Amino acid sequence: MMAKQAKAPPEGADQEPRTAERRVARIVQSVMAALGRPSDFLRATVTEVRTDTFRVNVVTGPDAAAARIAHSFFVTVDENGAVTNSSPAVVKSY
């Protein structure tokens, strides 16, 4: 009986998750640079809505049990993750 040979992953397959992670990190950086950093910042979450549109929630609170979404934006980004449009507009708050 002949052993099956494992197929090599497609070229660049391992690059996709890292590229997506970098894009999300760039989106968070762009939003936080425009907004400023709340003193009780916990995290920012990014959810893809469409190909280049994301929902960014800025979560604040003294701890995870008391967390709340302090700011929420729908953002459009370029291929690198830089914000090109936001609704509502991201304004310096901190």
N, CA, C and O atoms as CSV, one atom per row, in Angstrom:
chain,resi,resn,atom,element,x,y,z
A,1,MET,N,N,0.843,-1.171,0.000
A,1,MET,CA,C,0.000,0.000,0.000
A,1,MET,C,C,0.890,1.237,0.000
A,1,MET,O,O,1.889,1.296,0.717
A,2,MET,N,N,0.530,2.194,-0.787
A,2,MET,CA,C,1.315,3.409,-0.930
A,2,MET,C,C,0.804,4.485,0.023
A,2,MET,O,O,-0.404,4.673,0.161
A,3,ALA,N,N,1.721,5.187,0.677
A,3,ALA,CA,C,1.355,6.277,1.600
A,3,ALA,C,C,0.960,7.506,0.804
A,3,ALA,O,O,1.534,7.808,-0.243
A,4,LYS,N,N,-0.037,8.206,1.328
A,4,LYS,CA,C,-0.446,9.443,0.675
A,4,LYS,C,C,0.576,10.529,0.967
A,4,LYS,O,O,1.121,10.621,2.067
A,5,GLN,N,N,0.815,11.327,-0.022
A,5,GLN,CA,C,1.772,12.412,0.132
A,5,GLN,C,C,1.005,13.692,0.484
A,5,GLN,O,O,0.032,14.045,-0.181
A,6,ALA,N,N,1.454,14.375,1.530
A,6,ALA,CA,C,0.790,15.620,1.947
A,6,ALA,C,C,1.060,16.699,0.918
A,6,ALA,O,O,2.172,16.838,0.407
A,7,LYS,N,N,0.023,17.455,0.629
A,7,LYS,CA,C,0.170,18.561,-0.319
A,7,LYS,C,C,0.755,19.757,0.398
A,7,LYS,O,O,0.405,20.041,1.544
A,8,ALA,N,N,1.632,20.444,-0.269
A,8,ALA,CA,C,2.211,21.670,0.282
A,8,ALA,C,C,1.141,22.752,0.271
A,8,ALA,O,O,0.333,22.811,-0.656
A,9,PRO,N,N,1.124,23.619,1.298
A,9,PRO,CA,C,0.151,24.712,1.278
A,9,PRO,C,C,0.422,25.636,0.101
A,9,PRO,O,O,1.560,25.749,-0.352
A,10,PRO,N,N,-0.616,26.295,-0.394
A,10,PRO,CA,C,-0.422,27.206,-1.518
A,10,PRO,C,C,0.606,28.279,-1.177
A,10,PRO,O,O,0.750,28.684,-0.024
A,11,GLU,N,N,1.300,28.718,-2.186
A,11,GLU,CA,C,2.309,29.765,-2.034
A,11,GLU,C,C,1.697,30.993,-1.361
A,11,GLU,O,O,0.681,31.513,-1.821
A,12,GLY,N,N,2.307,31.449,-0.283
A,12,GLY,CA,C,1.832,32.658,0.398
A,12,GLY,C,C,0.670,32.435,1.347
A,12,GLY,O,O,0.146,33.403,1.898
A,13,ALA,N,N,0.246,31.193,1.559
A,13,ALA,CA,C,-0.908,30.924,2.434
A,13,ALA,C,C,-0.648,31.364,3.860
A,13,ALA,O,O,-1.554,31.848,4.538
A,14,ASP,N,N,0.594,31.199,4.327
A,14,ASP,CA,C,0.912,31.604,5.695
A,14,ASP,C,C,1.021,33.116,5.840
A,14,ASP,O,O,1.053,33.625,6.960
A,15,GLN,N,N,1.076,33.826,4.751
A,15,GLN,CA,C,1.172,35.292,4.762
A,15,GLN,C,C,-0.173,35.943,5.058
A,15,GLN,O,O,-0.223,37.012,5.665
A,16,GLU,N,N,-1.266,35.306,4.633
A,16,GLU,CA,C,-2.595,35.915,4.760
A,16,GLU,C,C,-2.975,36.290,6.189
A,16,GLU,O,O,-3.396,37.425,6.412
A,17,PRO,N,N,-2.846,35.383,7.180
A,17,PRO,CA,C,-3.221,35.769,8.549
A,17,PRO,C,C,-2.363,36.920,9.080
A,17,PRO,O,O,-2.872,37.811,9.760
A,18,ARG,N,N,-1.065,36.902,8.770
A,18,ARG,CA,C,-0.192,37.981,9.242
A,18,ARG,C,C,-0.538,39.299,8.587
A,18,ARG,O,O,-0.499,40.345,9.237
A,19,THR,N,N,-0.874,39.266,7.317
A,19,THR,CA,C,-1.262,40.481,6.611
A,19,THR,C,C,-2.552,41.042,7.201
A,19,THR,O,O,-2.670,42.253,7.387
A,20,ALA,N,N,-3.517,40.177,7.496
A,20,ALA,CA,C,-4.782,40.611,8.097
A,20,ALA,C,C,-4.546,41.185,9.486
A,20,ALA,O,O,-5.149,42.196,9.845
A,21,GLU,N,N,-3.676,40.554,10.275
A,21,GLU,CA,C,-3.358,41.058,11.616
A,21,GLU,C,C,-2.708,42.430,11.543
A,21,GLU,O,O,-3.024,43.315,12.339
A,22,ARG,N,N,-1.801,42.609,10.588
A,22,ARG,CA,C,-1.149,43.921,10.424
A,22,ARG,C,C,-2.155,44.981,10.011
A,22,ARG,O,O,-2.079,46.125,10.460
A,23,ARG,N,N,-3.097,44.602,9.157
A,23,ARG,CA,C,-4.114,45.558,8.709
A,23,ARG,C,C,-5.000,45.981,9.878
A,23,ARG,O,O,-5.296,47.166,10.029
A,24,VAL,N,N,-5.422,45.031,10.701
A,24,VAL,CA,C,-6.232,45.345,11.880
A,24,VAL,C,C,-5.452,46.244,12.831
A,24,VAL,O,O,-5.994,47.216,13.358
A,25,ALA,N,N,-4.187,45.921,13.049
A,25,ALA,CA,C,-3.352,46.754,13.930
A,25,ALA,C,C,-3.239,48.169,13.383
A,25,ALA,O,O,-3.271,49.129,14.152
A,26,ARG,N,N,-3.108,48.313,12.091
A,26,ARG,CA,C,-3.009,49.644,11.461
A,26,ARG,C,C,-4.330,50.399,11.616
A,26,ARG,O,O,-4.321,51.610,11.834
A,27,ILE,N,N,-5.461,49.705,11.507
A,27,ILE,CA,C,-6.766,50.346,11.692
A,27,ILE,C,C,-6.878,50.887,13.112
A,27,ILE,O,O,-7.286,52.031,13.314
A,28,VAL,N,N,-6.519,50.070,14.091
A,28,VAL,CA,C,-6.563,50.511,15.496
A,28,VAL,C,C,-5.630,51.701,15.694
A,28,VAL,O,O,-6.013,52.679,16.336
A,29,GLN,N,N,-4.421,51.636,15.160
A,29,GLN,CA,C,-3.469,52.737,15.290
A,29,GLN,C,C,-4.032,54.026,14.688
A,29,GLN,O,O,-3.910,55.096,15.285
A,30,SER,N,N,-4.638,53.927,13.526
A,30,SER,CA,C,-5.198,55.107,12.850
A,30,SER,C,C,-6.314,55.739,13.678
A,30,SER,O,O,-6.344,56.955,13.865
A,31,VAL,N,N,-7.227,54.910,14.169
A,31,VAL,CA,C,-8.351,55.429,14.954
A,31,VAL,C,C,-7.850,56.033,16.265
A,31,VAL,O,O,-8.261,57.132,16.638
A,32,MET,N,N,-6.975,55.330,16.957
A,32,MET,CA,C,-6.487,55.820,18.250
A,32,MET,C,C,-5.633,57.070,18.102
A,32,MET,O,O,-5.649,57.931,18.981
A,33,ALA,N,N,-4.891,57.186,17.014
A,33,ALA,CA,C,-4.097,58.400,16.779
A,33,ALA,C,C,-5.012,59.604,16.591
A,33,ALA,O,O,-4.708,60.700,17.062
A,34,ALA,N,N,-6.128,59.399,15.906
A,34,ALA,CA,C,-7.076,60.501,15.671
A,34,ALA,C,C,-7.904,60.797,16.921
A,34,ALA,O,O,-8.200,61.960,17.196
A,35,LEU,N,N,-8.279,59.780,17.672
A,35,LEU,CA,C,-9.136,59.931,18.850
A,35,LEU,C,C,-8.356,60.361,20.084
A,35,LEU,O,O,-8.833,61.184,20.867
A,36,GLY,N,N,-7.172,59.816,20.260
A,36,GLY,CA,C,-6.435,59.975,21.501
A,36,GLY,C,C,-6.692,58.743,22.353
A,36,GLY,O,O,-7.534,57.911,22.015
A,37,ARG,N,N,-5.961,58.629,23.465
A,37,ARG,CA,C,-6.099,57.426,24.300
A,37,ARG,C,C,-6.830,57.762,25.588
A,37,ARG,O,O,-6.326,58.542,26.396
A,38,PRO,N,N,-8.023,57.183,25.795
A,38,PRO,CA,C,-8.741,57.384,27.057
A,38,PRO,C,C,-7.903,56.874,28.236
A,38,PRO,O,O,-7.171,55.895,28.093
A,39,SER,N,N,-8.002,57.517,29.375
A,39,SER,CA,C,-7.211,57.101,30.539
A,39,SER,C,C,-7.582,55.702,31.008
A,39,SER,O,O,-6.739,54.998,31.564
A,40,ASP,N,N,-8.827,55.285,30.795
A,40,ASP,CA,C,-9.267,53.952,31.214
A,40,ASP,C,C,-9.441,53.001,30.025
A,40,ASP,O,O,-10.299,52.119,30.047
A,41,PHE,N,N,-8.616,53.191,28.988
A,41,PHE,CA,C,-8.658,52.362,27.784
A,41,PHE,C,C,-8.397,50.901,28.136
A,41,PHE,O,O,-7.442,50.592,28.848
A,42,LEU,N,N,-9.247,50.003,27.635
A,42,LEU,CA,C,-9.049,48.565,27.810
A,42,LEU,C,C,-8.598,47.902,26.512
A,42,LEU,O,O,-7.611,47.167,26.488
A,43,ARG,N,N,-9.338,48.170,25.429
A,43,ARG,CA,C,-8.999,47.566,24.140
A,43,ARG,C,C,-9.818,48.226,23.037
A,43,ARG,O,O,-10.758,48.978,23.294
A,44,ALA,N,N,-9.439,47.927,21.822
A,44,ALA,CA,C,-10.228,48.326,20.655
A,44,ALA,C,C,-10.514,47.052,19.873
A,44,ALA,O,O,-9.622,46.226,19.676
A,45,THR,N,N,-11.734,46.893,19.435
A,45,THR,CA,C,-12.105,45.717,18.646
A,45,THR,C,C,-12.387,46.156,17.226
A,45,THR,O,O,-12.908,47.248,16.996
A,46,VAL,N,N,-12.043,45.307,16.273
A,46,VAL,CA,C,-12.244,45.601,14.860
A,46,VAL,C,C,-12.988,44.428,14.247
A,46,VAL,O,O,-12.550,43.282,14.345
A,47,THR,N,N,-14.123,44.722,13.610
A,47,THR,CA,C,-14.929,43.703,12.949
A,47,THR,C,C,-15.140,44.099,11.501
A,47,THR,O,O,-15.581,45.212,11.215
A,48,GLU,N,N,-14.826,43.188,10.579
A,48,GLU,CA,C,-15.018,43.470,9.161
A,48,GLU,C,C,-16.499,43.417,8.823
A,48,GLU,O,O,-17.183,42.438,9.122
A,49,VAL,N,N,-16.989,44.495,8.189
A,49,VAL,CA,C,-18.386,44.574,7.772
A,49,VAL,C,C,-18.485,44.220,6.289
A,49,VAL,O,O,-19.338,43.431,5.882
A,50,ARG,N,N,-17.609,44.808,5.500
A,50,ARG,CA,C,-17.463,44.523,4.070
A,50,ARG,C,C,-15.974,44.515,3.767
A,50,ARG,O,O,-15.168,44.690,4.681
A,51,THR,N,N,-15.596,44.322,2.548
A,51,THR,CA,C,-14.187,44.186,2.184
A,51,THR,C,C,-13.303,45.283,2.767
A,51,THR,O,O,-12.273,44.973,3.366
A,52,ASP,N,N,-13.664,46.532,2.615
A,52,ASP,CA,C,-12.836,47.634,3.110
A,52,ASP,C,C,-13.543,48.471,4.168
A,52,ASP,O,O,-13.122,49.592,4.452
A,53,THR,N,N,-14.609,47.942,4.754
A,53,THR,CA,C,-15.348,48.658,5.788
A,53,THR,C,C,-15.341,47.845,7.077
A,53,THR,O,O,-15.604,46.642,7.072
A,54,PHE,N,N,-15.038,48.521,8.176
A,54,PHE,CA,C,-14.903,47.859,9.468
A,54,PHE,C,C,-15.641,48.643,10.534
A,54,PHE,O,O,-15.822,49.855,10.414
A,55,ARG,N,N,-16.066,47.946,11.581
A,55,ARG,CA,C,-16.614,48.601,12.771
A,55,ARG,C,C,-15.524,48.546,13.826
A,55,ARG,O,O,-14.987,47.478,14.122
A,56,VAL,N,N,-15.200,49.700,14.391
A,56,VAL,CA,C,-14.179,49.786,15.426
A,56,VAL,C,C,-14.861,50.248,16.703
A,56,VAL,O,O,-15.478,51.313,16.733
A,57,ASN,N,N,-14.751,49.448,17.759
A,57,ASN,CA,C,-15.281,49.810,19.064
A,57,ASN,C,C,-14.113,50.058,20.006
A,57,ASN,O,O,-13.195,49.244,20.106
A,58,VAL,N,N,-14.160,51.199,20.700
A,58,VAL,CA,C,-13.150,51.526,21.694
A,58,VAL,C,C,-13.780,51.242,23.052
A,58,VAL,O,O,-14.757,51.879,23.444
A,59,VAL,N,N,-13.205,50.275,23.760
A,59,VAL,CA,C,-13.755,49.794,25.022
A,59,VAL,C,C,-12.961,50.396,26.176
A,59,VAL,O,O,-11.732,50.339,26.197
A,60,THR,N,N,-13.687,50.977,27.139
A,60,THR,CA,C,-13.053,51.601,28.300
A,60,THR,C,C,-13.674,51.057,29.579
A,60,THR,O,O,-14.710,50.392,29.558
A,61,GLY,N,N,-13.016,51.358,30.691
A,61,GLY,CA,C,-13.542,50.973,31.995
A,61,GLY,C,C,-12.411,50.684,32.955
A,61,GLY,O,O,-11.269,50.490,32.536
A,62,PRO,N,N,-12.716,50.654,34.234
A,62,PRO,CA,C,-11.682,50.384,35.229
A,62,PRO,C,C,-11.173,48.943,35.169
A,62,PRO,O,O,-10.038,48.667,35.559
A,63,ASP,N,N,-12.014,48.025,34.682
A,63,ASP,CA,C,-11.627,46.622,34.522
A,63,ASP,C,C,-12.610,45.961,33.562
A,63,ASP,O,O,-13.589,46.579,33.147
A,64,ALA,N,N,-12.348,44.711,33.213
A,64,ALA,CA,C,-13.186,44.008,32.238
A,64,ALA,C,C,-14.630,43.853,32.693
A,64,ALA,O,O,-15.537,43.842,31.861
A,65,ALA,N,N,-14.860,43.733,33.992
A,65,ALA,CA,C,-16.221,43.562,34.510
A,65,ALA,C,C,-17.060,44.820,34.340
A,65,ALA,O,O,-18.286,44.745,34.260
A,66,ALA,N,N,-16.412,45.963,34.285
A,66,ALA,CA,C,-17.127,47.235,34.152
A,66,ALA,C,C,-16.887,47.869,32.774
A,66,ALA,O,O,-17.061,49.077,32.612
A,67,ALA,N,N,-16.494,47.072,31.799
A,67,ALA,CA,C,-16.185,47.586,30.460
A,67,ALA,C,C,-17.427,48.122,29.765
A,67,ALA,O,O,-18.537,47.622,29.946
A,68,ARG,N,N,-17.198,49.163,28.957
A,68,ARG,CA,C,-18.280,49.699,28.126
A,68,ARG,C,C,-17.685,50.206,26.822
A,68,ARG,O,O,-16.501,50.538,26.756
A,69,ILE,N,N,-18.502,50.262,25.798
A,69,ILE,CA,C,-18.058,50.804,24.520
A,69,ILE,C,C,-18.209,52.315,24.602
A,69,ILE,O,O,-19.324,52.836,24.616
A,70,ALA,N,N,-17.087,53.013,24.655
A,70,ALA,CA,C,-17.101,54.467,24.780
A,70,ALA,C,C,-17.232,55.148,23.427
A,70,ALA,O,O,-17.806,56.233,23.330
A,71,HIS,N,N,-16.705,54.522,22.386
A,71,HIS,CA,C,-16.740,55.085,21.036
A,71,HIS,C,C,-16.924,53.946,20.050
A,71,HIS,O,O,-16.387,52.855,20.244
A,72,SER,N,N,-17.677,54.196,18.999
A,72,SER,CA,C,-17.896,53.205,17.960
A,72,SER,C,C,-17.911,53.907,16.612
A,72,SER,O,O,-18.590,54.920,16.438
A,73,PHE,N,N,-17.168,53.372,15.669
A,73,PHE,CA,C,-17.039,53.990,14.349
A,73,PHE,C,C,-17.160,52.942,13.258
A,73,PHE,O,O,-16.727,51.802,13.426
A,74,PHE,N,N,-17.749,53.333,12.145
A,74,PHE,CA,C,-17.657,52.562,10.916
A,74,PHE,C,C,-16.586,53.255,10.101
A,74,PHE,O,O,-16.704,54.443,9.798
A,75,VAL,N,N,-15.537,52.523,9.742
A,75,VAL,CA,C,-14.437,53.137,9.008
A,75,VAL,C,C,-14.218,52.427,7.681
A,75,VAL,O,O,-14.413,51.218,7.560
A,76,THR,N,N,-13.812,53.202,6.702
A,76,THR,CA,C,-13.375,52.680,5.416
A,76,THR,C,C,-11.865,52.846,5.401
A,76,THR,O,O,-11.344,53.886,5.802
A,77,VAL,N,N,-11.167,51.823,4.941
A,77,VAL,CA,C,-9.710,51.852,4.975
A,77,VAL,C,C,-9.124,51.543,3.604
A,77,VAL,O,O,-9.783,50.958,2.744
A,78,ASP,N,N,-7.851,51.953,3.417
A,78,ASP,CA,C,-7.152,51.581,2.192
A,78,ASP,C,C,-6.538,50.198,2.373
A,78,ASP,O,O,-6.739,49.563,3.409
A,79,GLU,N,N,-5.795,49.726,1.380
A,79,GLU,CA,C,-5.242,48.372,1.428
A,79,GLU,C,C,-4.235,48.168,2.558
A,79,GLU,O,O,-3.947,47.029,2.928
A,80,ASN,N,N,-3.695,49.259,3.111
A,80,ASN,CA,C,-2.736,49.155,4.207
A,80,ASN,C,C,-3.391,49.271,5.579
A,80,ASN,O,O,-2.739,49.045,6.598
A,81,GLY,N,N,-4.678,49.623,5.612
A,81,GLY,CA,C,-5.380,49.757,6.882
A,81,GLY,C,C,-5.487,51.186,7.379
A,81,GLY,O,O,-6.010,51.420,8.468
A,82,ALA,N,N,-5.002,52.144,6.604
A,82,ALA,CA,C,-5.139,53.545,6.992
A,82,ALA,C,C,-6.584,53.984,6.767
A,82,ALA,O,O,-7.163,53.709,5.716
A,83,VAL,N,N,-7.160,54.661,7.747
A,83,VAL,CA,C,-8.552,55.098,7.665
A,83,VAL,C,C,-8.689,56.200,6.624
A,83,VAL,O,O,-7.971,57.199,6.665
A,84,THR,N,N,-9.622,56.008,5.688
A,84,THR,CA,C,-9.877,57.015,4.651
A,84,THR,C,C,-11.200,57.734,4.883
A,84,THR,O,O,-11.405,58.833,4.368
A,85,ASN,N,N,-12.111,57.117,5.661
A,85,ASN,CA,C,-13.404,57.721,5.941
A,85,ASN,C,C,-13.952,57.085,7.221
A,85,ASN,O,O,-13.668,55.928,7.530
A,86,SER,N,N,-14.738,57.866,7.952
A,86,SER,CA,C,-15.302,57.362,9.198
A,86,SER,C,C,-16.687,57.940,9.437
A,86,SER,O,O,-16.957,59.100,9.130
A,87,SER,N,N,-17.567,57.098,9.997
A,87,SER,CA,C,-18.894,57.563,10.377
A,87,SER,C,C,-19.196,57.017,11.759
A,87,SER,O,O,-19.257,55.799,11.926
A,88,PRO,N,N,-19.386,57.866,12.752
A,88,PRO,CA,C,-19.174,59.301,12.727
A,88,PRO,C,C,-17.686,59.622,12.588
A,88,PRO,O,O,-16.834,58.739,12.689
A,89,ALA,N,N,-17.397,60.879,12.358
A,89,ALA,CA,C,-16.006,61.290,12.208
A,89,ALA,C,C,-15.251,61.055,13.519
A,89,ALA,O,O,-15.786,61.278,14.605
A,90,VAL,N,N,-14.017,60.606,13.399
A,90,VAL,CA,C,-13.157,60.410,14.567
A,90,VAL,C,C,-12.543,61.777,14.877
A,90,VAL,O,O,-11.800,62.338,14.071
A,91,VAL,N,N,-12.871,62.297,16.061
A,91,VAL,CA,C,-12.323,63.600,16.464
A,91,VAL,C,C,-11.487,63.423,17.725
A,91,VAL,O,O,-11.760,62.553,18.551
A,92,LYS,N,N,-10.470,64.256,17.856
A,92,LYS,CA,C,-9.592,64.204,19.026
A,92,LYS,C,C,-10.412,64.448,20.276
A,92,LYS,O,O,-11.017,65.509,20.429
A,93,SER,N,N,-10.436,63.472,21.173
A,93,SER,CA,C,-11.231,63.583,22.404
A,93,SER,C,C,-10.376,63.474,23.656
A,93,SER,O,O,-10.830,63.789,24.756
A,94,TYR,N,N,-9.127,63.022,23.484
A,94,TYR,CA,C,-8.254,62.813,24.642
A,94,TYR,C,C,-6.875,63.366,24.360
A,94,TYR,O,O,-5.991,63.287,25.213
